[in-house]
């Protein structure tokens, strides 16, 4: 709301619409018309996604998950970008976009099934317009580029019909920006003027490798060498993420070509639950970034500027407790996959040759169970 907007001067070249202290700011290129109630819903998203992350880590420590990639500290970037998508847009994640999955109505248990080994990493991406998690670093950018090529060939871009024009949003990290796949996707997207937005969550560390050793310029500036615009946002600012991603997606749908967004954020937790960041980074670094927490700044805004009733925050915490119970009990109850399920989701229509293999394999497994 305009009465809550103040003149703020963030780091030069970085878009920021909500300061760490919870003060609204303006940016001439990225105006954001949003109500306090809509900001409150973003706060709810942030809190619930963090709770999913916390519960998943606990489950892994208890031996219920083989691995988990935490998003702690990156919730603002993901929720803002996820809420900028339209239903028919397509998102391509890495393995850490739990917040985007939440925005696409993917049940958290579906994600936990991948790390528990119960769904073999596969589900129908078109049910949510959210692709399967990608473990191969950077590969999803080429998948997204190919999908964007299909959007163009289907004539679903630049028509002026909001129910038809489609954009593609693909996520990757600062480490993946050094991969050949990512740079190749930049080449093809620029050459084809494709309707794609590249969303790089620069969390400062590619496992133990700092971003400063990977690039001598800010990552968002790399796009200029390929012929399309780039912009850096405060990645802990959910409003900046929403506004900038929304504009970039609008540009893509309107046949204005690709955009690179660099969300300047920080990975507060280890790279995954089998990593020990104490071996390569100082504790003081994390302490500094705690002051920029994406949830705390939204709560500060709602409390001080919007004067939200404290019962709202209590209600969100109660909802988080309910969600936590769903994650804990649901994860332990996930059924083990049948051996023949490895053949599922390989083809849209399973060919007879593969069906024969599946049936023979199922018969073989059944014979082993009988003999045992």
C-alpha positions in Angstrom: 0.0 0.0 0.0 1.4 3.4 -0.9 1.2 4.8 2.7 3.7 2.1 3.7 6.2 2.9 1.0 9.5 4.6 1.9 12.5 5.8 0.0 15.1 3.1 0.5 18.5 2.7 -1.2 19.6 -0.9 -1.4 22.9 -2.2 -2.8 23.4 -0.5 -6.3 22.1 -2.7 -9.1 19.9 -4.8 -6.8 16.1 -4.6 -6.8 14.6 -4.5 -3.3 11.0 -3.8 -2.4 11.0 -4.9 1.2 14.0 -4.1 3.4 15.4 -6.4 6.1 13.8 -4.1 8.6 10.4 -4.7 7.0 10.0 -1.3 5.3 8.4 -1.1 1.8 10.4 0.4 -1.0 9.8 1.5 -4.5 11.6 0.7 -7.7 10.8 2.6 -10.9 11.1 -0.4 -13.2 9.2 -2.9 -11.0 6.1 -1.4 -9.4 4.1 -3.8 -7.3 0.4 -3.3 -6.6 -0.2 -5.6 -3.7 -2.5 -5.5 -0.7 -1.5 -6.2 2.9 -3.8 -9.3 2.8 -1.8 -10.6 -0.2 1.4 -10.0 1.7 0.0 -11.9 4.6 -0.7 -14.8 2.3 2.9 -14.7 1.2 4.0 -14.8 4.8 1.8 -17.9 5.3 3.6 -19.5 2.3 7.0 -18.7 3.7 6.2 -20.1 7.2 4.6 -23.3 5.9 7.4 -24.1 3.4 10.0 -23.6 6.1 8.1 -26.0 8.3 8.2 -28.6 5.6 11.9 -28.1 5.3 12.4 -28.4 9.1 10.4 -31.6 9.3 12.2 -33.2 6.4 15.6 -32.5 8.0 14.4 -34.1 11.2 13.1 -37.1 9.3 16.4 -37.6 7.5 18.3 -37.4 10.9 16.0 -40.1 12.2 16.8 -42.4 9.2 13.5 -41.9 7.5 14.9 -40.1 4.4 18.1 -41.0 2.6 18.9 -37.3 2.0 17.4 -33.8 2.0 18.4 -30.6 0.3 17.3 -27.7 2.6 16.0 -24.4 1.3 16.5 -22.5 4.6 17.1 -18.8 3.7 15.9 -19.1 0.2 12.1 -19.2 0.8 11.6 -15.6 -0.3 13.2 -16.1 -3.7 11.2 -19.3 -4.3 7.8 -18.2 -3.0 7.9 -14.9 -4.9 8.9 -16.6 -8.2 6.4 -19.4 -7.7 3.5 -17.1 -7.1 4.4 -15.1 -10.2 3.5 -18.1 -12.4 0.2 -18.5 -14.1 -1.5 -21.9 -14.0 -0.5 -22.8 -17.6 3.1 -21.7 -17.3 5.7 -24.5 -16.8 8.4 -24.6 -14.1 11.6 -26.6 -14.1 13.2 -27.1 -10.7 16.5 -28.4 -9.5 16.2 -30.5 -6.3 15.8 -27.7 -3.8 12.7 -25.8 -5.1 10.3 -27.0 -2.3 8.8 -23.5 -2.2 8.0 -23.5 -5.9 6.5 -27.0 -5.6 4.3 -25.7 -2.8 3.1 -22.8 -5.0 2.2 -25.4 -7.7 0.2 -27.5 -5.2 2.5 -30.4 -5.1 2.0 -32.4 -2.0 5.2 -32.3 0.2 4.9 -36.1 0.5 5.6 -36.4 -3.2 8.9 -34.6 -2.7 9.8 -36.6 0.4 9.0 -39.8 -1.6 12.0 -39.0 -3.9 14.4 -38.7 -0.9 12.8 -41.8 0.8 13.1 -43.9 -2.4 9.4 -44.7 -2.6 8.3 -42.9 -5.8 11.5 -43.4 -7.8 11.6 -39.7 -8.5 8.8 -39.8 -10.9 5.3 -38.2 -11.0 3.2 -36.6 -13.6 4.6 -33.1 -14.1 1.7 -31.9 -16.2 -0.7 -32.4 -13.3 0.9 -29.3 -11.7 2.9 -27.8 -14.6 6.0 -28.5 -12.4 8.6 -30.8 -13.8 10.3 -33.6 -11.8 13.2 -32.7 -9.6 16.5 -32.8 -11.5 19.6 -34.1 -9.8 22.0 -33.7 -12.7 23.4 -30.2 -12.2 22.1 -27.7 -14.8 20.4 -30.3 -17.1 16.9 -28.9 -16.4 17.9 -25.6 -18.2 18.1 -27.5 -21.5 14.9 -29.4 -20.7 13.2 -26.0 -20.1 14.7 -24.6 -23.3 13.3 -27.5 -25.3 9.9 -27.0 -23.7 10.0 -23.3 -24.6 10.8 -24.2 -28.2 7.6 -26.3 -28.2 5.6 -23.4 -26.8 6.8 -21.3 -29.8 5.9 -24.0 -32.3 2.5 -24.4 -30.7 1.9 -20.7 -31.3 1.3 -20.2 -27.6 3.3 -17.0 -27.2 2.7 -13.4 -28.3 -1.0 -13.9 -29.2 -2.4 -11.5 -26.7 -4.6 -14.2 -25.2 -3.6 -14.5 -21.4 -5.2 -17.9 -21.3 -3.0 -19.2 -24.1 0.3 -17.3 -24.0 2.8 -19.4 -22.0 6.1 -18.8 -20.3 8.7 -21.2 -18.9 10.5 -20.6 -15.6 13.7 -22.6 -14.9 15.6 -22.6 -11.6 19.3 -23.3 -11.0 22.1 -22.3 -8.6 25.3 -20.3 -8.8 27.3 -23.5 -9.1 25.2 -24.7 -12.1 25.9 -21.4 -13.9 29.3 -22.7 -14.6 27.9 -25.8 -16.3 28.0 -26.1 -20.1 24.3 -27.1 -20.2 23.3 -23.8 -18.7 25.3 -21.7 -21.1 24.1 -23.8 -24.0 20.6 -23.1 -23.0 21.4 -19.4 -22.9 22.6 -19.6 -26.5 19.5 -21.5 -27.8 17.1 -19.3 -25.9 18.6 -16.1 -27.2 18.8 -17.4 -30.7 15.2 -18.4 -30.7 13.9 -15.5 -28.7 12.2 -18.1 -26.5 9.6 -17.4 -23.8 11.8 -18.5 -20.9 13.0 -16.9 -17.6 16.2 -18.2 -16.1 16.0 -17.9 -12.3 19.4 -18.3 -10.6 19.4 -18.6 -6.8 22.9 -17.4 -6.0 23.2 -18.7 -2.5 26.9 -18.0 -2.5 28.2 -21.5 -2.3 28.4 -24.4 -4.9 28.7 -26.9 -2.1 32.2 -25.8 -0.8 33.1 -23.5 -3.7 32.3 -19.8 -3.2 30.7 -18.0 -6.1 33.6 -15.5 -6.0 35.9 -18.2 -7.5 33.4 -19.0 -10.3 32.7 -15.5 -11.7 34.6 -12.2 -11.8 31.4 -10.3 -12.5 27.9 -10.5 -10.9 26.1 -13.5 -12.4 23.2 -11.5 -13.8 25.6 -9.6 -16.1 26.4 -12.9 -17.9 23.2 -12.7 -19.9 24.3 -9.6 -21.8 27.0 -11.6 -23.6 24.2 -13.8 -24.9 22.0 -11.0 -26.0 19.2 -10.8 -23.4 18.6 -8.8 -20.2 19.6 -9.8 -16.7 18.6 -8.3 -13.3 19.8 -8.9 -9.7 17.2 -9.0 -6.9 17.4 -9.2 -3.2 16.8 -12.9 -3.0 15.5 -12.7 0.6 12.8 -10.2 -0.5 9.7 -12.1 -1.5 8.1 -8.9 -2.9 11.1 -8.2 -5.2 11.1 -11.8 -6.3 7.4 -11.6 -7.1 7.5 -8.3 -9.0 10.6 -9.0 -11.1 9.7 -12.6 -11.9 6.1 -11.5 -12.8 7.5 -8.8 -15.3 10.0 -11.2 -16.8 7.3 -13.9 -17.3 5.0 -11.2 -18.9 7.8 -10.2 -21.2 8.4 -13.9 -22.2 4.7 -14.5 -22.9 4.6 -11.3 -25.0 7.4 -12.6 -27.3 10.0 -10.4 -25.7 12.4 -13.3 -25.2 14.4 -14.6 -22.2 15.5 -12.9 -19.0 18.0 -13.9 -16.4 17.2 -13.2 -12.8 19.9 -13.5 -10.2 18.4 -13.9 -6.7 21.2 -12.8 -4.4 20.5 -15.0 -1.3 22.3 -17.4 1.1 22.1 -21.1 1.9 21.7 -21.1 5.7 21.9 -24.8 6.0 24.4 -27.4 4.6 24.2 -28.1 0.9 22.4 -31.3 1.8 22.1 -33.3 5.0 25.4 -35.1 4.2 27.4 -31.9 4.0 29.3 -30.1 6.8 29.7 -26.4 5.9 31.8 -25.8 9.0 34.7 -27.2 7.0 34.7 -24.4 4.4 32.8 -21.3 5.7 32.9 -19.1 8.8 30.0 -19.1 11.3 30.0 -15.3 11.3 28.9 -15.3 7.6 25.7 -17.2 8.5 25.1 -14.9 11.5 25.2 -11.8 9.2 22.7 -13.3 6.8 20.3 -14.2 9.7 19.6 -10.5 9.9 18.2 -10.6 6.3 15.8 -13.5 7.0 13.0 -13.5 4.4 10.3 -14.4 6.9 11.3 -12.0 9.7 11.1 -9.0 7.3 7.6 -9.8 6.2 6.5 -10.3 9.8 8.1 -7.0 10.7 6.1 -5.3 7.9 2.8 -6.9 8.9 3.4 -6.0 12.5 4.7 -2.5 12.3 3.3 -1.1 9.0 0.1 -3.1 8.5 -0.7 -3.5 12.2 -1.8 -7.1 11.8 -3.5 -8.7 14.8 -1.2 -11.1 16.6 -3.8 -13.9 16.3 -3.0 -14.1 12.6 0.6 -15.2 13.4 -0.8 -17.7 15.9 -3.1 -19.1 13.3 -0.3 -19.6 10.9 1.8 -21.3 13.5 -1.1 -23.6 14.3 -1.5 -24.4 10.6 2.3 -25.1 10.4 1.9 -27.6 13.3 -0.8 -29.4 11.4 1.3 -29.5 8.3 4.2 -30.8 10.3 2.2 -33.7 11.5 1.1 -34.4 8.0 4.7 -34.5 6.8 5.9 -36.7 9.7 3.2 -39.3 9.7 2.7 -39.2 5.9 6.4 -39.8 5.2 6.6 -42.9 7.4 3.4 -44.3 5.8 4.6 -43.9 2.2 4.2 -47.3 0.5 7.3 -49.0 -1.0 7.2 -49.1 -4.8 6.5 -52.5 -6.4 9.4 -53.8 -8.4 7.6 -53.4 -11.7 6.8 -49.8 -11.1 10.2 -48.9 -12.5 8.5 -49.4 -15.9 5.9 -46.7 -15.2 6.1 -43.2 -16.6 8.6 -44.2 -19.2 6.3 -43.8 -22.2 2.9 -42.0 -22.5 1.6 -45.2 -24.1 3.7 -48.3 -23.1 4.8 -50.2 -26.2 4.1 -53.9 -26.3 7.8 -54.8 -26.0 8.2 -52.9 -22.7 4.9 -54.4 -21.4 6.3 -57.9 -22.1 9.5 -57.1 -20.2 7.5 -55.7 -17.3 5.2 -58.7 -17.0 8.2 -61.1 -17.3 10.0 -59.2 -14.6 7.0 -59.2 -12.3 6.6 -62.9 -12.8 10.3 -63.4 -11.9 10.1 -61.3 -8.8 6.9 -63.2 -7.7 8.7 -66.5 -8.1 11.5 -65.3 -5.8 8.9 -64.4 -3.2 7.3 -67.8 -3.4 10.6 -69.7 -3.1 11.6 -67.6 -0.1 
